[in-house]
Amino acid sequence: MMRSTRLSIAAGILMLVMAGPVIAHEGHTHTVQGVVLQQDDHQMQIKTTDGKTVTVTLNAKTAILKGTQKAERTALVNGQRVIVDVGDGKTPLVAKSVKLGVVESTAKK
């Protein structure tokens, strides 16, 4: 009887410990980081920091940000470093916001 009680308590603790990471993951915002390869009014292709090319859809709700200030869509140019909030990360990826960074020079130094 004592052994089954200990086993039940251990199983309950294990369930609580394992549930923590699952609960903590809900609502996690996914981002795509990299350099803009090409873009138009509806989508952009980004070469990510791990070398993959990812296509992200842009829509009327997509916020373009330079620092904490809103910027015009025309501020987004090829060669620019970006951090894109893609919400839950489900495909197709749709940008909630695009944070603009430095424009990489194509000229070799």
Steps between C-alpha positions, in 0.01 A plus 500: 500500500781737591676425172190577288454833683861600430462394138182707464668806651805458275278465194306814596819702545635374168179606324523851647865536404437382143192724456703816575688522168184425302304775673789745469520445122144614429484853365864493395577754227707366212746722316697477178836678505718566199561713192234596242585340164202642313166653585187653352168629636375152592798291611871489565770237491747493786831318521499393862797496735530122446512540119144397411275706273156570648203673334285720724168656398444872561147637539321821598539414870879453479677772701838621373712629788828690507601483864173558684360738237270399215656523155364494148508178299742677262759495781527122449774435244697204367814427700346624824524305823160432651329328790152390398229404750308216332261432788448129561744401224245296304528499122435704306710741705328839530694793644340679794796738517833558329777666700750666269872480559815588312517477120787267403731635234533291186842648425802305624731686736 
